[in-house]
Amino acid sequence: MEEEMDGQPNAKNRHLYVYQHHTSNRTLHRRQRTEELNAVYIFNTDILCEDPLKDRDTLRNHLDTCHLAVDSERRLLPSELPELLNSSQYIKVCSFFDRDQTIFDWHYTMYARRDCEEPINKIASVLSGGKVVRGPAVILKDCPADLWASLDTTVTMDNVVATIWWYWKSGKDVEHEFGERTMIRVLGGQAKGR
């Protein structure tokens, strides 16, 4: 790994170093991995000395896409989130919709460590509905159970970055937006006779 003069990993390799550090206990070779990128890892925002919400490029530098193992129904294996977050104690922080306001059938869900003592994660906190999120977080796609079979679980970095940036810059209330779109989906399903 290239290093800067002070012995620290350079900016290009810093995220890889941190990701490897956070996932050092993972046994990637012992289980089959999906080929799709199905999660986005949000690094601790204190890793780099820059404001993670300065601009879209800086935001992107604090994220990384991941391959997480799934079962035959494309659900995460129970050990995946504890291993990625390096803690068996994690919580669902929030659910939020994509910035594309025509999407009602799926949403993102974010998980983070429970009772973490690490610094505040500014990026994750933008989406948390006023809750303070500490340490790393993970974003996955999710949907109502009756729509799971048709969900494309692939997560793209561009969409996640654009969505986080949209919530940050627009000042949209994540919980309010989630409630409104969920209501539209439910009412739309009732109108279709679901």
N, C-alpha and C positions, 0 to 999 in steps of 0.2 A: 504494500500500500504506500502510495506517495505520501510524504509528510511535509508539513511546513517547517520553517526554521525552528519553531519552538517545540517540535516533536509531536504536534497535534496533527490529526488527519486533515488534508486540505479539504476545501469546500466540496469539491467534486466527490470525494470518497467519504465524507463525514456521515452522510445518511446511511450508506452501506455499513459503515462501522457501527453506528448506533443500532441499526436494524439487527445486525448480527449479534450485538451485545444483548439486545432485548429478546432475541429468539435463540440464544445459545443452547437452551435446553431442548430445543425441538429435535425430533428424530425424523427428519424429512425422508430419509431413505427407507424407512420401515413401512410406509403406507403409500398407497396410490394417491397421487395428486390429480386434481382436475387440471385441464389444459386452459381453462378460462381464468381470467382475472376476476375473482369474485369478492374482493374486499379491498378497502383502502385503509391503510394504516396512517394515523396522524401522529407524528412524532411529538415528543415534548417540545413545546415552543421555546424553551430556554436553551436549546441545543446550539442554535446559531445566535450571534449577537445582533441580529436584525429583527425588526418588527415583522412578525409572520403575516401581518395583514397590510403591509406597506403597499403591495401591488400584487397582481395575479401571479407573476413569476415567483415572487417570494413565497406566496401561499403555496404554490406548487412544490417549491423546494422543501416544504415541511410535510409532504405527503408521499406515500409510496403505495403502489398497487401490490396485491398479494394473491397467491394461489393457496386456498385452504381446502383441505380434504373434505369430501362430502360422501354421503351414503348413496344408495341406489335411487333415492327420491330427491337427490340434490340438496339435502339438508346437511348442515355442518356436522361433522363428527363432534361428540361432546367434549373432546379434549382440545379442540382447535383454539377457541377463544382463550381458555386459561393459559395455553402455551404461548400464544401470540402476545397476550397482555402480561405474561410472566407472573400470573397470580390466579389462584383458583377462586378468588373473591372478586367478582365483577358484577356490574349492573347494566341494565338497559337504561341509557341516559335519556334518549328521546327517539321519536320517529319524526321524519320530515319529508315533504314531497320535493321532487325535482323542481328546478326553476321553470321548466316548461309547464305552463299552467293548463295545458290540455291533458296532462297525465293525472289519472285518478285511480288506476287499477294497481299501481305499485308505489312504493315509497322506500326511502332509506331508513335504516335503523342504526343507531350509534351505541356502542358499548364502551365502557371504561372501567378501570379498577375501582372497587369499593373502598372507601376510607383511605385513599392514597395520600401520602404526605409530600408528594413531589410538587413542583411549582405548578401554577395554574396554566392550563392549556388554553391559550387565547382562541385558537381556531375552534376547538371543540366547544368552548363556552359560547361562541356566537350562535350555535345551534341548540343550545341546551335549555332554552326557555327560562333564562335567569339563574339556572343552577350553575355553580362553579364546578368545572371539570378539572381534575388534576391528573398529571401524567399522560401517557399515551392513550389513544382511543382507536376504535376500529369502526368503519362504516360498511354495512352490507345492504343489499337489496332485500326487500320483504314485501309481503302482500297478504290480503285476507286468505284464509285457508282454502276457500272455494276457488281461488284463482291461481293457486300455487302451481298446478300442472302446466299452465301456460306462461309462467314467469320466466323471462330470460334473466338469469342471475348474474350475468356478466356486468361488471362495474367498470366504467371508463373514467380515467383520470380527468379528461377534459370536462365531462359532465359534472363530476363531483366538484372540481375547482370552480366551474361556472356557477354551480348551485350555491356553494358556500359564499362566493363573492357576491352573488345576487342577494342573499339574505343579509350579508354584512352591509352592503352599500344601500340597499333599498330600505333597510330598517324594518322589514316585514317581521311580524311576530310569528315565530316558527309554530307555536302551539295553535294560534288562531288560524293560520294558513292550513295546518293539518286538519283542524276541526272542520273548516269550510269545505275543503276538498273531500274529506271523508263523507260529509253530509251529501254533497253532490253525487258521489259514487253510490251511496245507499239509496238516495231518492231516484237516481237514474236506473238502478237495478230493479227497484220496485215498479217503475214505469214500464220496464221491459218484461215484467212478470217473472223475475228471477226468484 
